[in-house]
Amino acid sequence: MISPILQRVELLLSQSRFPEAKELLQTHLAENPEDFFAQFYLATIQLQLGEKQIARQMTEKLLLEEPEAYPVMALAVDVELADEKLDKAEDL
């Protein structure tokens, strides 16, 4: 079951309220730094906000933890495509 924090984040994302979702996740991660799903959502938001380098770093970290996590692999591809690194995106 998804936590109430992540439910709130999903609602904010559905409304394109990225800065608010980012702030909520940062607060949550300060207290729960190992929350994989919160880290994934934060990386997704950072990409949406144009923070590609931070999104890339977070995605690389998440892939080290869960190399077979399809949503993280898809996010990694999106990060590379956003940065116009087509060859790297294809390699993922």
Secondary structure, 3 states (H helix, E strand, C coil): CCCHHHHHHHHHHHCCCHHHHHHHHHHHHHHCCCCHHHHHHHHHHHHHCCCHHHHHHHHHHHHHHCCCCHHHHHHHHHHHHHCCCHHHHHHC
